[in-house]
Amino acid sequence: MFNFNRNTKISSIIYIVDDNELDLKVLAQEFELRTNYHVKAYTSGESFLKDLISNPPDKKQTVIIILDYALNTINIDAKNGIELLKTVKEINREYEVILISKTSDQDMITTALHFGAVNIVKKNENVYLRLQNNIKWILSQRDLRRKRLEMIKTIISFLIILFLVTMIAFFSAEISQF
């Protein structure tokens, strides 16, 4: 496991899982150098799951997990990205998962999306930029949902106050008639 962390308060944590150590280090360092995300990197899905379960992220953090599809190229008994995706979603459906893959197999893409992946990004020279765009989209969607909930709470509070004021006015009028 590689742990890239800045000493700032961060609301998002990025887990990167790739059995290709070079790809993993390059991607993790890109996120470390260009963002303020807390980044954790793993060379196997099993070590990632062990850490995720034994050291769960703060509930206030947005959790984004980047999984390589072909995690079983070095160890054929290891879980692949789809199997890991299923396990992650069983642990917490709120975790956002992006799969990365060198191939564009349509069955793999369909299966990944079916099991809850946000997107599948092709591993090439633009992988960091594409992942960063996906992460920005995820964070903006979460922020939009949060703002919607705040607005709904405000509207409900207003309606409750309006109802109470109306009821007080109504009963005050009724009492003054007696």
ZAKEDO-261542 format. One record per residue: residue number from 1; residue in one letter; x, y, z of N, C-alpha, C in turn. Coordinates in steps of 0.05 Angstrom, whole numbers, plus 5000, padded with zeros to 4 digits. Layout:
VOKOL   n res   nx   ny   nz  cax  cay  caz   cx   cy   cz
VOKOL NUM   A    X    Y    Z    X    Y    Z    X    Y    Z
...
***
This chain:
VOKOL   n res   nx   ny   nz  cax  cay  caz   cx   cy   cz
VOKOL   1   M 5017 4976 5000 5000 5000 5000 5018 5025 5000
VOKOL   2   F 5010 5044 4984 5023 5070 4984 5003 5090 4995
VOKOL   3   N 5012 5107 5013 4994 5127 5025 5005 5155 5019
VOKOL   4   F 4990 5169 5001 4997 5196 4994 4978 5214 5008
VOKOL   5   N 4988 5231 5027 4969 5247 5042 4981 5274 5048
VOKOL   6   R 4966 5295 5044 4974 5322 5052 4963 5327 5080
VOKOL   7   N 4974 5346 5093 4965 5352 5120 4944 5374 5120
VOKOL   8   T 4924 5371 5103 4902 5390 5102 4876 5374 5106
VOKOL   9   K 4856 5389 5115 4830 5376 5119 4817 5371 5092
VOKOL  10   I 4811 5346 5085 4802 5339 5059 4775 5325 5061
VOKOL  11   S 4756 5333 5044 4730 5321 5045 4726 5297 5027
VOKOL  12   S 4746 5291 5010 4745 5268 4992 4769 5251 4995
VOKOL  13   I 4764 5225 4993 4786 5206 4994 4785 5189 4969
VOKOL  14   I 4808 5185 4956 4810 5170 4932 4826 5145 4938
VOKOL  15   Y 4813 5122 4933 4827 5096 4934 4834 5088 4906
VOKOL  16   I 4858 5080 4901 4866 5071 4874 4876 5042 4877
VOKOL  17   V 4865 5024 4861 4873 4996 4863 4882 4987 4835
VOKOL  18   D 4907 4980 4832 4918 4971 4807 4942 4953 4813
VOKOL  19   D 4942 4929 4801 4964 4910 4806 4989 4917 4790
VOKOL  20   N 4987 4936 4771 5011 4945 4757 5023 4968 4773
VOKOL  21   E 5045 4962 4787 5056 4981 4806 5064 5007 4793
VOKOL  22   L 5075 5007 4769 5083 5031 4756 5058 5049 4750
VOKOL  23   D 5038 5037 4738 5013 5052 4732 5001 5064 4758
VOKOL  24   L 5002 5048 4779 4991 5056 4805 5006 5080 4816
VOKOL  25   K 5033 5079 4816 5049 5101 4827 5045 5126 4811
VOKOL  26   V 5045 5124 4784 5041 5147 4767 5014 5161 4773
VOKOL  27   L 4993 5145 4773 4967 5156 4778 4964 5168 4805
VOKOL  28   A 4974 5154 4826 4972 5165 4853 4988 5191 4856
VOKOL  29   Q 5011 5192 4844 5027 5216 4845 5014 5239 4830
VOKOL  30   E 5001 5234 4808 4986 5255 4794 4965 5267 4812
VOKOL  31   F 4950 5250 4825 4929 5260 4843 4941 5275 4867
VOKOL  32   E 4963 5265 4877 4977 5278 4900 4987 5305 4892
VOKOL  33   L 4999 5308 4869 5011 5333 4861 4991 5354 4852
VOKOL  34   R 4969 5345 4840 4950 5363 4827 4925 5368 4843
VOKOL  35   T 4920 5353 4864 4894 5356 4879 4899 5358 4909
VOKOL  36   N 4879 5362 4924 4880 5362 4953 4866 5337 4964
VOKOL  37   Y 4861 5317 4948 4848 5293 4957 4867 5277 4974
VOKOL  38   H 4856 5263 4993 4871 5243 5008 4872 5218 4989
VOKOL  39   V 4896 5209 4983 4899 5187 4964 4912 5163 4977
VOKOL  40   K 4899 5140 4973 4910 5114 4983 4912 5096 4958
VOKOL  41   A 4934 5082 4956 4939 5065 4933 4946 5037 4941
VOKOL  42   Y 4935 5017 4926 4939 4989 4933 4945 4973 4908
VOKOL  43   T 4962 4953 4911 4969 4935 4888 4952 4911 4887
VOKOL  44   S 4934 4907 4906 4915 4884 4904 4888 4892 4916
VOKOL  45   G 4867 4880 4905 4841 4885 4915 4837 4875 4943
VOKOL  46   E 4850 4853 4949 4848 4841 4976 4859 4859 4997
VOKOL  47   S 4883 4871 4992 4895 4890 5012 4877 4915 5014
VOKOL  48   F 4866 4924 4992 4848 4947 4993 4824 4941 5010
VOKOL  49   L 4810 4918 5005 4787 4911 5021 4793 4909 5051
VOKOL  50   K 4816 4896 5057 4824 4893 5085 4826 4920 5098
VOKOL  51   D 4839 4939 5085 4843 4966 5096 4816 4981 5097
VOKOL  52   L 4800 4979 5077 4774 4992 5076 4756 4983 5099
VOKOL  53   I 4757 4957 5105 4740 4947 5126 4752 4953 5154
VOKOL  54   S 4778 4950 5157 4790 4955 5183 4794 4984 5190
VOKOL  55   N 4796 5001 5169 4800 5030 5173 4780 5045 5155
VOKOL  56   P 4754 5043 5162 4734 5056 5144 4738 5086 5144
VOKOL  57   P 4732 5099 5121 4735 5128 5119 4714 5142 5136
VOKOL  58   D 4720 5167 5142 4701 5184 5157 4675 5186 5141
VOKOL  59   K 4653 5184 5155 4627 5185 5141 4622 5211 5127
VOKOL  60   K 4636 5232 5134 4633 5258 5121 4648 5260 5095
VOKOL  61   Q 4667 5241 5091 4683 5242 5066 4668 5230 5043
VOKOL  62   T 4673 5241 5020 4663 5229 4995 4685 5208 4988
VOKOL  63   V 4676 5183 4984 4694 5161 4978 4692 5155 4948
VOKOL  64   I 4715 5157 4935 4717 5151 4906 4738 5129 4903
VOKOL  65   I 4730 5107 4890 4748 5084 4887 4753 5080 4858
VOKOL  66   I 4778 5079 4851 4787 5074 4823 4798 5046 4822
VOKOL  67   L 4784 5028 4807 4792 5000 4806 4801 4993 4778
VOKOL  68   D 4824 4980 4776 4832 4969 4751 4815 4944 4746
VOKOL  69   Y 4806 4940 4721 4790 4917 4715 4806 4891 4718
VOKOL  70   A 4830 4891 4707 4847 4867 4706 4865 4866 4730
VOKOL  71   L 4854 4862 4753 4870 4860 4778 4881 4832 4782
VOKOL  72   N 4874 4813 4765 4883 4786 4768 4903 4778 4747
VOKOL  73   T 4918 4797 4736 4938 4790 4716 4963 4778 4729
VOKOL  74   I 4971 4788 4752 4994 4777 4766 4987 4753 4783
VOKOL  75   N 4965 4755 4798 4955 4733 4815 4928 4725 4803
VOKOL  76   I 4928 4702 4790 4903 4694 4777 4880 4687 4796
VOKOL  77   D 4887 4683 4822 4866 4677 4842 4854 4703 4853
VOKOL  78   A 4865 4726 4846 4856 4751 4857 4829 4758 4844
VOKOL  79   K 4813 4775 4858 4788 4785 4847 4794 4804 4824
VOKOL  80   N 4777 4804 4804 4780 4824 4783 4764 4849 4792
VOKOL  81   G 4765 4870 4775 4752 4895 4782 4722 4893 4786
VOKOL  82   I 4709 4876 4770 4679 4873 4773 4673 4859 4800
VOKOL  83   E 4688 4839 4806 4683 4825 4832 4687 4843 4855
VOKOL  84   L 4708 4859 4853 4714 4879 4874 4692 4900 4876
VOKOL  85   L 4683 4909 4853 4661 4929 4852 4637 4918 4867
VOKOL  86   K 4629 4893 4862 4606 4881 4875 4610 4881 4906
VOKOL  87   T 4634 4874 4915 4640 4873 4943 4639 4901 4955
VOKOL  88   V 4650 4921 4942 4650 4948 4951 4621 4958 4954
VOKOL  89   K 4605 4953 4935 4577 4962 4936 4561 4948 4958
VOKOL  90   E 4569 4923 4965 4557 4909 4988 4565 4923 5014
VOKOL  91   I 4590 4932 5015 4599 4946 5039 4585 4973 5043
VOKOL  92   N 4584 4989 5022 4571 5015 5023 4563 5024 4995
VOKOL  93   R 4537 5026 4990 4527 5033 4964 4534 5062 4957
VOKOL  94   E 4541 5079 4977 4547 5107 4972 4575 5111 4961
VOKOL  95   Y 4592 5091 4963 4619 5093 4952 4617 5095 4921
VOKOL  96   E 4631 5114 4910 4631 5118 4881 4655 5103 4869
VOKOL  97   V 4649 5087 4849 4670 5070 4837 4673 5076 4807
VOKOL  98   I 4698 5080 4799 4705 5083 4771 4724 5061 4764
VOKOL  99   L 4717 5046 4743 4735 5025 4733 4753 5036 4712
VOKOL 100   I 4778 5027 4712 4797 5034 4690 4805 5007 4677
VOKOL 101   S 4809 5009 4651 4816 4984 4636 4831 4991 4611
VOKOL 102   K 4849 4974 4603 4863 4977 4578 4846 4969 4554
VOKOL 103   T 4825 4953 4559 4808 4944 4538 4781 4958 4539
VOKOL 104   S 4767 4957 4517 4740 4969 4515 4719 4947 4510
VOKOL 105   D 4721 4926 4524 4702 4904 4521 4674 4912 4529
VOKOL 106   Q 4655 4911 4511 4628 4920 4516 4614 4905 4538
VOKOL 107   D 4619 4878 4540 4606 4863 4561 4616 4872 4589
VOKOL 108   M 4642 4877 4591 4654 4886 4616 4642 4913 4623
VOKOL 109   I 4640 4931 4604 4629 4958 4609 4600 4956 4619
VOKOL 110   T 4584 4940 4605 4556 4936 4612 4553 4925 4640
VOKOL 111   T 4569 4904 4646 4569 4892 4672 4577 4911 4694
VOKOL 112   A 4598 4926 4689 4607 4946 4709 4586 4967 4715
VOKOL 113   L 4573 4977 4695 4552 4997 4699 4528 4985 4713
VOKOL 114   H 4522 4960 4706 4500 4946 4719 4505 4943 4749
VOKOL 115   F 4529 4938 4757 4535 4934 4786 4542 4960 4800
VOKOL 116   G 4539 4983 4787 4541 5008 4801 4566 5025 4796
VOKOL 117   A 4582 5018 4776 4605 5035 4770 4594 5062 4759
VOKOL 118   V 4607 5084 4766 4599 5110 4755 4607 5111 4726
VOKOL 119   N 4630 5101 4719 4640 5102 4692 4663 5083 4689
VOKOL 120   I 4671 5078 4664 4694 5061 4657 4712 5079 4640
VOKOL 121   V 4737 5082 4649 4756 5099 4636 4778 5082 4624
VOKOL 122   K 4784 5087 4598 4804 5072 4585 4832 5081 4594
VOKOL 123   K 4849 5061 4600 4876 5067 4609 4893 5074 4585
VOKOL 124   N 4900 5100 4584 4918 5109 4563 4932 5134 4573
VOKOL 125   E 4944 5150 4556 4959 5173 4565 4941 5195 4577
VOKOL 126   N 4915 5194 4573 4897 5214 4583 4881 5204 4608
VOKOL 127   V 4889 5181 4619 4873 5169 4641 4870 5188 4664
VOKOL 128   Y 4891 5202 4672 4888 5220 4695 4868 5242 4690
VOKOL 129   L 4870 5255 4667 4851 5277 4661 4822 5267 4660
VOKOL 130   R 4818 5243 4648 4791 5232 4647 4780 5225 4675
VOKOL 131   L 4798 5214 4691 4790 5207 4719 4784 5233 4734
VOKOL 132   Q 4800 5253 4731 4796 5278 4745 4769 5291 4736
VOKOL 133   N 4762 5290 4711 4737 5300 4702 4714 5284 4714
VOKOL 134   N 4716 5257 4715 4696 5241 4728 4693 5247 4757
VOKOL 135   I 4715 5252 4771 4714 5258 4800 4701 5285 4804
VOKOL 136   K 4707 5305 4787 4694 5331 4789 4664 5329 4785
VOKOL 137   W 4656 5312 4766 4628 5308 4761 4614 5295 4786
VOKOL 138   I 4627 5274 4797 4616 5261 4821 4613 5281 4843
VOKOL 139   L 4633 5297 4848 4632 5317 4870 4611 5338 4865
VOKOL 140   S 4608 5347 4840 4588 5367 4834 4560 5356 4837
VOKOL 141   Q 4556 5330 4830 4530 5318 4834 4523 5315 4863
VOKOL 142   R 4543 5308 4880 4538 5306 4909 4532 5333 4920
VOKOL 143   D 4546 5354 4912 4541 5381 4921 4513 5390 4913
VOKOL 144   L 4505 5383 4889 4478 5390 4879 4457 5376 4896
VOKOL 145   R 4461 5350 4902 4442 5336 4919 4440 5348 4947
VOKOL 146   R 4463 5356 4958 4464 5368 4985 4448 5394 4984
VOKOL 147   K 4452 5411 4964 4438 5436 4962 4408 5432 4958
VOKOL 148   R 4400 5412 4943 4372 5406 4939 4359 5399 4966
VOKOL 149   L 4373 5382 4982 4362 5374 5008 4360 5398 5026
VOKOL 150   E 4379 5416 5026 4378 5440 5042 4354 5457 5034
VOKOL 151   M 4350 5459 5008 4327 5475 4998 4301 5463 5006
VOKOL 152   I 4299 5437 5004 4274 5423 5012 4269 5427 5042
VOKOL 153   K 4290 5425 5059 4287 5429 5087 4278 5458 5093
VOKOL 154   T 4289 5477 5079 4281 5505 5082 4251 5509 5075
VOKOL 155   I 4243 5498 5052 4215 5500 5044 4196 5487 5064
VOKOL 156   I 4203 5464 5073 4187 5450 5093 4185 5467 5119
VOKOL 157   S 4207 5477 5128 4207 5494 5152 4189 5518 5148
VOKOL 158   F 4191 5531 5124 4175 5554 5118 4145 5547 5119
VOKOL 159   L 4138 5524 5107 4110 5515 5106 4100 5509 5134
VOKOL 160   I 4116 5497 5151 4108 5491 5178 4103 5517 5193
VOKOL 161   I 4121 5536 5191 4118 5562 5204 4093 5576 5194
VOKOL 162   L 4089 5576 5168 4065 5588 5156 4040 5575 5167
VOKOL 163   F 4040 5549 5168 4017 5534 5179 4012 5542 5208
VOKOL 164   L 4033 5543 5224 4030 5550 5253 4020 5579 5256
VOKOL 165   V 4030 5597 5240 4021 5625 5242 3992 5627 5234
VOKOL 166   T 3984 5613 5213 3956 5612 5204 3938 5601 5226
VOKOL 167   M 3947 5579 5238 3931 5567 5259 3928 5585 5284
VOKOL 168   I 3950 5598 5291 3949 5617 5313 3930 5640 5307
VOKOL 169   A 3932 5651 5283 3914 5673 5275 3885 5663 5275
VOKOL 170   F 3880 5639 5265 3853 5629 5263 3841 5625 5291
VOKOL 171   F 3857 5613 5310 3847 5608 5337 3845 5634 5353
VOKOL 172   S 3862 5653 5347 3860 5679 5361 3834 5693 5352
VOKOL 173   A 3827 5691 5327 3802 5703 5317 3778 5689 5330
VOKOL 174   E 3780 5662 5332 3758 5647 5344 3754 5654 5374
VOKOL 175   I 3776 5656 5388 3776 5662 5417 3765 5691 5421
VOKOL 176   S 3773 5709 5405 3764 5737 5408 3734 5740 5402
VOKOL 177   Q 3721 5721 5388 3692 5723 5382 3676 5715 5407
VOKOL 178   F 3688 5700 5425 3673 5692 5449 3674 5713 5469
***
